[in-house]
Amino acid sequence: MGRLRIYIGRFLGVAVLLALPTMSIAENALPSHVTPALWRVHGGTSTVYLFGSLHILPPGYHWTTPEIEHAMSASDLFIFEVPVDEAALQDQKAFIVEHGLLPPKQSLRTLLSANEFQTYSAVLRRAGLKPEHFEHYRPWLAAVMVGLAYLHRDDLVSLKGADDDLMVYARDHEKKSIYLESIREQMELLTNGDDNGHVKALKNLILSLPQSRTQEKELFESWSSGDAKHFAALLDGYFKGRPQAREFLVDRRNRDWLRPLKEALAQPNSTAIMTVGAAHIGGEKGLLALLCGEGYDVERVAEPGAAAAKVCGAGA
């Protein structure tokens, strides 16, 4: 279950706080033409490719394009959100032990209604898990488990996304990798707020599980087709009425990540690729907008035979 644990931080930051669901498309037809968006940022003699990943994709899904593969080959530096190595796994496990279990004699049976606990248990059971092993999880961690079990019941132990493939490439080709956050920092996103808020979020998640099928299908199709505008519009809809959640989960982190991005662009004659969750790329406060505000030249990388689409800078 090691791979499952590694994804807890990524999942709850969006799903439990009801920002957006994770990706599980096993029950839907996969797009035949895959062209995820890739952006190129110029700073003097340096280039940074910016790629928005989905952290969980269908098993065996081939998502790369010739443009993305060229960016990978050309880059000497790879920038990711968090490491997913053995040390990160141990940090995550320690965080869960410290912050993920209810006090003795407390149980989710007493925090949820009978119907809610029955749904929680049934979802875990259908994923091949034993509900009694998860009865004493704190609500934030219980929400992780029920959300993953609902959307990924057939592949819980093999979850991976586009960023995992990029990490493997960087390792196999001996490329330097740096990380924007630690696993502990991402896990701390999950425990923000009080116990009452976490219980409410778990209850809301259990109630809204059926709608997540439609939401994840919309996001996956928009990402796969490279429809960045539609993807951003979907996110706006999911965050509607939750400005504090968007600020905490997305916008403030974008501002923090701008510094290492600018540092990469300041390196002379260098090329890097930065891979973060797709939710961080577009929108009024996304990384593209922040880069444009700093005066960089930003363009979307085009398919062969097409001209690059300028976002900002000279010729935009």
Residue frames relative to the residue before (quaternion, step in Angstrom):
aa qw qx qy qz dx dy dz
M 1.0000 0.0000 0.0000 0.0000 0.00 0.00 0.00
G 0.3264 0.7865 -0.4801 0.2109 3.60 1.24 0.21
R 0.6640 0.5015 -0.3177 0.4546 3.57 0.91 -0.91
L 0.6103 0.5531 -0.3503 0.4459 3.57 1.07 -0.71
R 0.6605 0.5128 -0.3209 0.4447 3.58 0.87 -0.87
I 0.6357 0.5553 -0.3388 0.4156 3.58 0.94 -0.85
Y 0.7157 0.4678 -0.2653 0.4456 3.60 1.06 -0.64
I 0.4340 0.7182 -0.4652 0.2819 3.59 1.20 -0.12
G 0.6672 0.5081 -0.3094 0.4483 3.58 0.86 -0.92
R 0.6721 0.4963 -0.3068 0.4560 3.57 0.92 -0.85
F 0.6902 0.5197 -0.2927 0.4096 3.56 0.89 -0.94
L 0.7517 0.4454 -0.2663 0.4069 3.56 0.57 -1.11
G 0.5579 0.6194 -0.3956 0.3854 3.56 1.10 -0.52
V 0.7644 0.2920 -0.1883 0.5431 3.57 1.17 -0.45
A 0.7415 0.4670 -0.2699 0.3991 3.57 0.71 -0.98
V 0.7179 0.4486 -0.2801 0.4527 3.58 0.72 -0.97
L 0.6883 0.4256 -0.2761 0.5184 3.55 1.08 -0.62
L 0.4611 -0.7462 0.3937 0.2750 3.53 1.37 0.40
A 0.3366 0.7236 -0.5319 0.2831 3.53 0.94 0.87
L 0.7420 -0.2593 0.1686 0.5947 3.56 0.90 -0.91
P 0.5041 -0.6659 0.4549 0.3090 3.57 -1.13 0.53
T 0.5204 -0.5837 0.4940 0.3800 3.51 -1.32 0.07
M 0.5590 -0.6490 0.4235 0.2948 3.53 -1.29 0.29
S 0.1952 0.7348 -0.6362 0.1313 3.57 -0.77 1.04
I 0.0048 0.8583 -0.5086 0.0677 3.53 -0.09 1.29
A 0.2781 0.8107 -0.4897 0.1603 3.56 1.21 0.29
E 0.7217 0.4460 -0.2567 0.4629 3.59 1.04 -0.71
N 0.6811 0.4590 -0.2845 0.4944 3.62 1.25 -0.04
A 0.5690 -0.5708 0.4579 0.3750 3.55 -1.22 0.46
L 0.3862 -0.7314 0.5163 0.2222 3.56 -0.91 0.92
P 0.5627 -0.6057 0.4316 0.3610 3.62 -1.02 0.71
S 0.4261 -0.7187 0.4924 0.2437 3.57 -1.00 0.83
H 0.7632 0.2611 -0.1543 0.5705 3.60 1.13 -0.60
V 0.0797 -0.8339 0.5460 -0.0132 3.56 -0.27 1.31
T 0.1351 0.7919 -0.5800 0.1351 3.57 -0.67 1.14
P 0.0620 -0.8149 0.5755 0.0294 3.63 0.45 1.09
A 0.5426 -0.6511 0.4291 0.3123 3.55 -1.04 0.81
L 0.0592 -0.7572 0.6503 0.0135 3.53 -1.15 0.82
W 0.1624 -0.7996 0.5759 0.0509 3.55 -0.91 0.97
R 0.2018 -0.7676 0.5994 0.1034 3.56 -1.17 0.68
V 0.1207 -0.7881 0.6032 0.0227 3.55 -0.85 1.08
H 0.1747 -0.7890 0.5844 0.0744 3.57 -0.86 1.01
G 0.0494 0.7712 -0.6333 0.0423 3.53 -1.03 0.88
G 0.7973 -0.1283 0.0526 0.5874 3.58 -0.07 1.24
T 0.7926 -0.2423 0.2115 0.5180 3.56 -0.70 -1.11
S 0.6320 0.5491 -0.3171 0.4455 3.58 1.28 0.12
T 0.1844 -0.7676 0.6086 0.0795 3.52 -1.27 0.57
V 0.0425 -0.7501 0.6580 0.0503 3.52 -1.15 0.74
Y 0.2548 -0.7247 0.6210 0.1556 3.55 -0.91 0.97
L 0.1703 -0.7831 0.5944 0.0669 3.56 -0.95 0.91
F 0.0032 -0.8181 0.5714 -0.0651 3.54 -0.62 1.16
G 0.2454 -0.7667 0.5805 0.1224 3.55 -0.90 1.00
S 0.2012 -0.8219 0.5293 0.0617 3.54 -0.49 1.25
L 0.2860 -0.6310 0.6662 0.2763 3.47 -1.44 0.21
H 0.4192 -0.7623 0.4394 0.2239 3.55 -0.63 1.13
I 0.7709 0.1734 -0.1254 0.5999 3.59 1.22 -0.36
L 0.0197 -0.8007 0.5970 -0.0460 3.56 -0.75 1.12
P 0.6446 -0.5061 0.3822 0.4270 3.60 -1.20 0.33
P 0.5887 -0.5849 0.4117 0.3765 3.60 -1.02 0.69
G 0.8455 0.1752 -0.1453 0.4831 3.54 -0.96 0.94
Y 0.4242 0.7231 -0.4600 0.2926 3.58 1.24 0.13
H 0.2407 -0.7757 0.5687 0.1301 3.59 -0.71 1.08
W 0.0553 -0.8583 0.5086 -0.0401 3.56 -0.26 1.30
T 0.5700 0.6289 -0.3940 0.3526 3.62 1.14 -0.34
T 0.2094 -0.7344 0.6313 0.1352 3.53 -1.36 0.41
P 0.6625 -0.4846 0.3555 0.4471 3.63 -1.16 0.21
E 0.6328 0.5370 -0.3324 0.4480 3.59 1.06 -0.72
I 0.6638 0.4837 -0.3015 0.4842 3.57 0.96 -0.85
E 0.6521 0.5141 -0.3171 0.4582 3.58 0.95 -0.83
H 0.6243 0.5180 -0.3429 0.4736 3.60 1.06 -0.68
A 0.6448 0.5190 -0.3234 0.4586 3.59 0.97 -0.87
M 0.6329 0.5275 -0.3257 0.4637 3.58 1.01 -0.78
S 0.6866 0.4909 -0.2823 0.4559 3.56 0.88 -0.96
A 0.7051 0.4855 -0.2642 0.4442 3.58 0.98 -0.87
S 0.6541 0.5577 -0.3079 0.4078 3.58 1.15 -0.57
D 0.2863 -0.7479 0.5797 0.1504 3.52 -1.07 0.88
L 0.7603 0.2658 -0.1390 0.5762 3.56 1.25 -0.51
F 0.1310 -0.7706 0.6212 0.0556 3.56 -0.97 0.96
I 0.1294 -0.7922 0.5958 0.0272 3.56 -0.82 1.08
F 0.0259 -0.8066 0.5893 -0.0378 3.58 -0.74 1.11
E 0.6412 -0.5174 0.3937 0.4077 3.57 -1.29 0.27
V 0.8093 -0.0919 0.1268 0.5661 3.57 0.63 -1.16
P 0.5003 -0.6106 0.4992 0.3574 3.59 -1.19 0.40
V 0.1658 -0.7759 0.5976 0.1155 3.58 -1.20 0.48
D 0.3491 0.7441 -0.4932 0.2849 3.55 1.07 0.79
E 0.7558 -0.3929 0.2636 0.4526 3.56 -1.29 -0.03
A 0.6297 0.5299 -0.3436 0.4524 3.60 1.00 -0.73
A 0.6447 0.5083 -0.3194 0.4733 3.59 1.01 -0.80
L 0.6246 0.5401 -0.3310 0.4567 3.57 1.01 -0.78
Q 0.6652 0.4934 -0.3038 0.4709 3.58 0.95 -0.83
D 0.6252 0.5256 -0.3361 0.4689 3.59 1.04 -0.74
Q 0.6621 0.5044 -0.3069 0.4615 3.55 0.97 -0.85
K 0.6369 0.5271 -0.3223 0.4612 3.56 0.98 -0.84
A 0.6563 0.5030 -0.3119 0.4680 3.60 0.94 -0.86
F 0.6357 0.5253 -0.3334 0.4570 3.59 0.99 -0.78
I 0.6559 0.5109 -0.3153 0.4576 3.58 0.95 -0.86
V 0.6378 0.5201 -0.3295 0.4627 3.58 0.94 -0.82
E 0.7073 0.4728 -0.2552 0.4593 3.56 0.98 -0.88
H 0.8409 0.2159 -0.0561 0.4931 3.57 0.88 -0.94
G 0.6783 0.5682 -0.2767 0.3749 3.59 1.20 -0.23
L 0.6966 0.4678 -0.2748 0.4694 3.61 1.22 -0.15
L 0.4935 -0.6527 0.4935 0.2946 3.55 -1.08 0.79
P 0.6018 -0.5453 0.4242 0.4007 3.60 -1.20 0.44
P 0.6636 -0.4957 0.3635 0.4263 3.59 -1.18 0.42
K 0.8182 0.2374 -0.2261 0.4723 3.55 -1.15 0.81
Q 0.6119 0.4850 -0.3823 0.4942 3.61 1.25 0.14
S 0.0301 -0.7986 0.6002 -0.0326 3.52 -1.14 0.74
L 0.5866 -0.5681 0.4414 0.3718 3.54 -1.21 0.47
R 0.5276 0.6304 -0.4120 0.3931 3.59 1.17 -0.39
T 0.7227 0.4242 -0.2415 0.4893 3.57 1.07 -0.72
L 0.6655 0.5019 -0.2993 0.4643 3.59 1.21 -0.38
L 0.7331 0.3467 -0.2003 0.5497 3.57 1.18 -0.58
S 0.5406 -0.5684 0.4861 0.3852 3.55 -1.25 0.34
A 0.6819 -0.4796 0.3441 0.4320 3.57 -1.26 0.29
N 0.6698 0.4950 -0.3024 0.4636 3.59 0.94 -0.84
E 0.6457 0.5208 -0.3198 0.4578 3.59 0.99 -0.84
F 0.6790 0.4759 -0.3004 0.4714 3.57 0.92 -0.87
Q 0.6111 0.5447 -0.3472 0.4575 3.57 1.08 -0.66
T 0.6490 0.5002 -0.3107 0.4818 3.60 1.00 -0.83
Y 0.6254 0.5436 -0.3227 0.4574 3.56 0.95 -0.93
S 0.7012 0.4727 -0.2715 0.4595 3.57 0.80 -1.00
A 0.6571 0.5240 -0.3162 0.4401 3.58 0.95 -0.87
V 0.6397 0.5226 -0.3270 0.4591 3.59 0.98 -0.82
L 0.6652 0.4902 -0.3070 0.4721 3.58 0.90 -0.88
R 0.6570 0.5244 -0.3162 0.4397 3.56 0.94 -0.88
R 0.6591 0.5090 -0.3157 0.4548 3.60 0.97 -0.81
A 0.6705 0.4700 -0.2914 0.4946 3.59 1.22 -0.43
G 0.5834 -0.6157 0.3567 0.3916 3.56 1.29 0.18
L 0.5438 0.6049 -0.3982 0.4240 3.57 1.27 0.35
K 0.4126 -0.6867 0.5385 0.2611 3.56 -1.22 0.47
P 0.4266 -0.7465 0.4439 0.2525 3.62 -0.38 1.20
E 0.6203 0.5671 -0.3561 0.4083 3.59 1.01 -0.70
H 0.6168 0.5447 -0.3442 0.4521 3.60 1.20 -0.42
F 0.7493 0.3681 -0.1860 0.5181 3.58 1.24 -0.40
E 0.4085 0.7474 -0.4377 0.2880 3.56 1.29 0.21
H 0.7476 0.3812 -0.2059 0.5033 3.58 1.13 -0.58
Y 0.3837 0.6971 -0.5023 0.3385 3.57 1.17 0.51
R 0.5147 -0.5950 0.5083 0.3503 3.53 -1.15 0.60
P 0.6714 -0.5421 0.3133 0.3964 3.60 -1.08 0.62
W 0.6413 0.5238 -0.3537 0.4350 3.63 0.94 -0.73
L 0.6915 0.4580 -0.2748 0.4864 3.57 1.00 -0.83
A 0.6022 0.5450 -0.3488 0.4676 3.58 1.11 -0.66
A 0.6345 0.5310 -0.3253 0.4579 3.57 1.06 -0.75
V 0.5915 0.5517 -0.3562 0.4679 3.57 1.07 -0.70
M 0.7128 0.4827 -0.2704 0.4310 3.53 0.73 -1.10
V 0.7008 0.4585 -0.2952 0.4600 3.59 0.80 -0.93
G 0.6345 0.5293 -0.3373 0.4512 3.59 1.05 -0.67
L 0.6742 0.4746 -0.2898 0.4861 3.57 0.90 -0.91
A 0.6665 0.5087 -0.3112 0.4473 3.58 0.91 -0.89
Y 0.6467 0.5221 -0.3254 0.4510 3.60 1.03 -0.71
L 0.7785 0.3651 -0.1828 0.4767 3.58 0.81 -1.00
H 0.7990 0.2485 -0.1013 0.5382 3.61 1.16 -0.52
R 0.1606 0.8466 -0.5005 0.0837 3.55 1.02 0.68
D 0.7142 0.4568 -0.2629 0.4605 3.60 1.12 -0.55
D 0.8026 0.2389 -0.1125 0.5349 3.62 1.17 -0.30
L 0.1453 0.8451 -0.5043 0.1023 3.57 1.09 0.71
V 0.7508 0.4111 -0.2296 0.4632 3.59 0.95 -0.77
S 0.7321 0.3946 -0.2417 0.4998 3.60 1.21 0.06
L 0.2750 0.7935 -0.5047 0.1999 3.57 1.13 0.55
K 0.2290 0.7478 -0.6099 0.1281 3.54 -1.00 0.85
G 0.2554 -0.7757 0.5638 0.1230 3.53 -1.26 0.49
A 0.7688 -0.3492 0.2557 0.4707 3.52 -1.33 -0.17
D 0.6467 0.5351 -0.3320 0.4305 3.59 0.98 -0.77
D 0.5887 0.5586 -0.3762 0.4472 3.60 1.12 -0.54
D 0.6507 0.5104 -0.3169 0.4643 3.57 0.96 -0.85
L 0.6508 0.5098 -0.3131 0.4676 3.57 1.02 -0.80
M 0.6313 0.5270 -0.3338 0.4608 3.59 1.04 -0.73
V 0.6365 0.5182 -0.3212 0.4724 3.57 1.00 -0.83
Y 0.6397 0.5214 -0.3236 0.4628 3.58 0.95 -0.86
A 0.6685 0.5058 -0.3085 0.4495 3.58 0.85 -0.96
R 0.6642 0.4999 -0.3026 0.4663 3.56 0.96 -0.84
D 0.6995 0.4867 -0.2800 0.4420 3.56 0.82 -1.00
H 0.7422 0.3689 -0.2125 0.5175 3.58 1.15 -0.62
E 0.4517 -0.7362 0.4107 0.2921 3.54 1.32 0.42
K 0.2980 0.7348 -0.5373 0.2875 3.54 0.90 1.03
K 0.5089 -0.6360 0.4823 0.3224 3.56 -1.09 0.68
S 0.0840 -0.7903 0.6064 0.0261 3.57 -0.99 0.89
I 0.0389 -0.7638 0.6436 0.0292 3.54 -1.11 0.78
Y 0.3030 -0.7750 0.5414 0.1204 3.54 -1.24 0.54
L 0.4707 -0.7136 0.4633 0.2337 3.53 -1.04 0.89
E 0.7940 0.0876 -0.0167 0.6014 3.57 1.13 -0.66
S 0.4328 -0.6381 0.5526 0.3166 3.52 -1.33 0.16
I 0.6509 -0.4888 0.3934 0.4274 3.56 -1.27 0.28
R 0.6452 0.5270 -0.3317 0.4427 3.59 0.93 -0.83
E 0.6420 0.5196 -0.3308 0.4565 3.59 0.96 -0.78
Q 0.6670 0.4720 -0.3145 0.4831 3.59 0.98 -0.75
M 0.6336 0.5306 -0.3374 0.4508 3.59 0.99 -0.73
E 0.6232 0.5536 -0.3435 0.4326 3.57 1.07 -0.69
L 0.5314 0.6020 -0.4102 0.4323 3.59 1.22 -0.31
L 0.6739 0.5381 -0.2908 0.4145 3.54 1.04 -0.80
T 0.7362 0.4196 -0.2254 0.4808 3.55 1.06 -0.71
N 0.3947 0.7119 -0.4904 0.3112 3.58 1.23 0.17
G 0.7134 0.3954 -0.3141 0.4859 3.58 -0.94 0.87
D 0.5456 -0.6235 0.4532 0.3290 3.56 -1.32 -0.03
D 0.7217 -0.4548 0.3038 0.4242 3.54 -1.32 0.23
N 0.6325 0.5374 -0.3416 0.4409 3.59 0.96 -0.78
G 0.6527 0.5120 -0.3080 0.4657 3.55 1.02 -0.81
H 0.6512 0.5121 -0.3154 0.4628 3.57 1.02 -0.77
V 0.6308 0.5156 -0.3337 0.4742 3.59 1.03 -0.75
K 0.6478 0.5158 -0.3141 0.4644 3.57 0.95 -0.87
A 0.6511 0.5151 -0.3140 0.4605 3.58 0.96 -0.86
L 0.6439 0.5130 -0.3222 0.4674 3.59 0.99 -0.80
K 0.6470 0.5127 -0.3143 0.4688 3.58 0.94 -0.87
N 0.6613 0.5015 -0.3061 0.4663 3.58 0.93 -0.89
L 0.6478 0.5216 -0.3234 0.4512 3.57 0.98 -0.82
I 0.6414 0.5186 -0.3243 0.4631 3.59 0.91 -0.88
L 0.6712 0.5034 -0.2915 0.4594 3.58 0.97 -0.87
S 0.7702 0.3943 -0.1870 0.4652 3.57 0.97 -0.87
L 0.3281 0.7809 -0.4881 0.2103 3.61 1.20 0.08
P 0.6629 0.5134 -0.3473 0.4199 3.68 0.78 -0.80
Q 0.6504 0.5256 -0.3301 0.4379 3.63 1.01 -0.74
S 0.5693 0.6268 -0.3900 0.3619 3.60 1.11 -0.54
R 0.5526 0.6089 -0.4030 0.4017 3.60 1.14 -0.46
T 0.6884 0.4708 -0.2798 0.4756 3.56 0.89 -0.96
Q 0.6555 0.5288 -0.3143 0.4380 3.57 0.92 -0.90
E 0.6982 0.4664 -0.2924 0.4577 3.58 0.81 -0.92
K 0.6099 0.5416 -0.3546 0.4571 3.59 1.08 -0.61
E 0.6498 0.5185 -0.3127 0.4596 3.58 0.96 -0.88
L 0.6836 0.4853 -0.2896 0.4620 3.57 0.86 -0.93
F 0.6568 0.5193 -0.3143 0.4474 3.57 0.90 -0.88
E 0.6763 0.4898 -0.3002 0.4611 3.58 0.87 -0.91
S 0.6529 0.5074 -0.3198 0.4627 3.60 0.97 -0.81
W 0.6601 0.5014 -0.3041 0.4694 3.57 0.96 -0.86
S 0.6851 0.5045 -0.2950 0.4348 3.58 0.81 -0.98
S 0.7193 0.4327 -0.2480 0.4836 3.57 1.02 -0.79
G 0.4695 -0.6947 0.4314 0.3330 3.59 1.26 -0.14
D 0.4101 0.7060 -0.4771 0.3251 3.59 1.21 0.44
A 0.1458 -0.8544 0.4949 0.0618 3.54 0.40 1.29
K 0.6353 0.5359 -0.3390 0.4407 3.60 1.01 -0.74
H 0.6744 0.4791 -0.2991 0.4756 3.57 0.92 -0.87
F 0.6102 0.5483 -0.3473 0.4543 3.58 1.04 -0.77
A 0.6718 0.4907 -0.2954 0.4697 3.59 0.92 -0.94
A 0.6413 0.5234 -0.3254 0.4572 3.58 1.03 -0.76
L 0.6223 0.5306 -0.3374 0.4662 3.58 1.03 -0.74
L 0.6496 0.5107 -0.3158 0.4663 3.56 0.96 -0.85
D 0.6140 0.5439 -0.3459 0.4555 3.58 0.98 -0.80
G 0.6653 0.5054 -0.3005 0.4602 3.56 0.98 -0.83
Y 0.6686 0.4986 -0.3063 0.4588 3.59 0.94 -0.83
F 0.7216 0.4224 -0.2426 0.4919 3.57 1.08 -0.71
K 0.4035 0.7302 -0.4785 0.2739 3.61 1.21 -0.10
G 0.8099 0.1937 -0.1823 0.5228 3.55 -0.78 1.07
R 0.7094 0.3898 -0.2527 0.5301 3.60 1.28 0.06
P 0.0607 0.8440 -0.5320 0.0316 3.63 0.76 0.89
Q 0.6333 0.5317 -0.3474 0.4421 3.60 1.02 -0.67
A 0.6342 0.5204 -0.3323 0.4654 3.58 1.02 -0.76
R 0.6641 0.4957 -0.3166 0.4615 3.59 0.93 -0.84
E 0.6368 0.5210 -0.3324 0.4610 3.58 0.96 -0.79
F 0.7064 0.4774 -0.2693 0.4479 3.57 0.87 -0.97
L 0.7635 0.4124 -0.2021 0.4541 3.55 0.87 -0.98
V 0.8146 0.2648 -0.0927 0.5076 3.56 1.00 -0.83
D 0.7684 0.4413 -0.2538 0.3878 3.56 0.36 -1.27
R 0.6951 0.4631 -0.3014 0.4599 3.62 0.79 -0.91
R 0.6328 0.5168 -0.3364 0.4684 3.57 1.09 -0.66
N 0.5904 0.5542 -0.3673 0.4576 3.59 1.08 -0.64
R 0.6591 0.5020 -0.3124 0.4647 3.57 0.92 -0.89
D 0.6451 0.5139 -0.3220 0.4648 3.60 1.00 -0.77
W 0.7048 0.4797 -0.2680 0.4487 3.57 0.97 -0.84
L 0.5060 0.6535 -0.4281 0.3656 3.59 1.21 -0.25
R 0.6221 0.5686 -0.3514 0.4078 3.62 0.98 -0.75
P 0.7146 0.4113 -0.2957 0.4824 3.67 0.67 -0.88
L 0.5841 0.5598 -0.3715 0.4555 3.57 1.16 -0.49
K 0.6696 0.4792 -0.2925 0.4864 3.58 0.94 -0.87
E 0.6166 0.5410 -0.3471 0.4545 3.59 1.05 -0.69
A 0.6440 0.5058 -0.3242 0.4736 3.60 1.00 -0.74
L 0.6729 0.4935 -0.2903 0.4683 3.57 1.02 -0.80
A 0.6406 0.5359 -0.3199 0.4473 3.58 1.20 -0.45
Q 0.5579 0.5942 -0.4006 0.4187 3.59 1.24 -0.22
P 0.4124 -0.7411 0.4630 0.2576 3.64 -0.56 1.05
N 0.8712 0.0607 -0.0602 0.4835 3.53 -1.16 0.81
S 0.4971 0.6506 -0.4235 0.3875 3.56 0.99 0.84
T 0.1612 -0.7558 0.6257 0.1059 3.53 -1.32 0.42
A 0.0074 0.7925 -0.6079 0.0494 3.55 -0.89 0.99
I 0.1923 -0.7387 0.6255 0.1615 3.54 -1.33 0.26
M 0.1541 -0.7872 0.5954 0.0454 3.55 -0.81 1.08
T 0.0776 -0.8046 0.5887 -0.0104 3.56 -0.69 1.15
V 0.1070 0.7697 -0.6182 0.1178 3.55 -0.69 1.17
G 0.7002 -0.4337 0.3353 0.4575 3.56 -1.25 0.10
A 0.5763 -0.6335 0.3968 0.3303 3.56 -0.97 0.88
A 0.5774 0.6038 -0.3769 0.3999 3.60 1.14 -0.49
H 0.6727 0.5240 -0.2895 0.4348 3.59 1.21 -0.46
I 0.5881 0.6424 -0.3578 0.3369 3.59 1.19 -0.30
G 0.8252 0.2563 -0.1054 0.4922 3.60 0.55 -1.17
G 0.5648 0.6183 -0.4395 0.3248 3.53 -1.33 -0.22
E 0.7033 -0.4979 0.3222 0.3920 3.52 -1.29 0.34
K 0.7794 0.2628 -0.1454 0.5498 3.59 1.14 -0.60
G 0.3913 0.7323 -0.4668 0.3046 3.56 1.25 0.47
L 0.7190 -0.4553 0.3058 0.4268 3.54 -1.29 0.18
L 0.6149 0.5419 -0.3623 0.4438 3.61 1.00 -0.67
A 0.6725 0.4928 -0.2940 0.4673 3.57 0.91 -0.92
L 0.6447 0.5158 -0.3240 0.4618 3.59 0.99 -0.79
L 0.6557 0.5053 -0.3128 0.4657 3.58 0.96 -0.80
C 0.6329 0.5140 -0.3280 0.4771 3.57 1.01 -0.78
G 0.6481 0.5302 -0.3093 0.4508 3.57 1.03 -0.79
E 0.6720 0.4725 -0.2810 0.4962 3.56 1.23 -0.50
G 0.5789 -0.6406 0.3503 0.3631 3.59 1.27 0.05
Y 0.4506 0.6917 -0.4612 0.3253 3.61 1.17 0.27
D 0.4544 -0.6213 0.5567 0.3123 3.53 -1.32 0.37
V 0.0009 0.8030 -0.5932 0.0577 3.56 -0.68 1.15
E 0.0658 0.7908 -0.6054 0.0615 3.55 -0.94 0.91
R 0.4275 -0.6554 0.5490 0.2936 3.50 -1.26 0.45
V 0.4310 -0.6995 0.5088 0.2570 3.55 -0.85 0.99
A 0.2782 -0.7947 0.5258 0.1208 3.55 -0.78 1.07
E 0.5791 -0.5482 0.4713 0.3770 3.51 -1.33 0.30
P 0.6801 -0.4859 0.3384 0.4323 3.61 -1.18 0.40
G 0.7947 0.2978 -0.2331 0.4748 3.54 -0.95 0.91
A 0.6950 0.4118 -0.2631 0.5274 3.56 1.30 -0.17
A 0.4888 -0.6566 0.4900 0.2997 3.56 -1.18 0.55
A 0.5391 -0.6070 0.4754 0.3389 3.55 -1.12 0.73
A 0.3618 -0.7339 0.5379 0.2028 3.56 -1.02 0.85
K 0.3314 -0.7571 0.5328 0.1819 3.58 -0.53 1.17
V 0.2608 -0.7459 0.5952 0.1461 3.54 -1.02 0.90
C 0.7588 -0.1795 0.1484 0.6083 3.55 0.99 -0.89
G 0.6135 0.5352 -0.4230 0.3978 3.54 -1.28 0.33
A 0.7929 -0.3056 0.2231 0.4776 3.54 -1.31 -0.25
G 0.8253 0.2152 -0.1835 0.4889 3.54 -0.85 1.02
A 0.4703 0.6840 -0.4451 0.3359 3.58 1.25 0.00
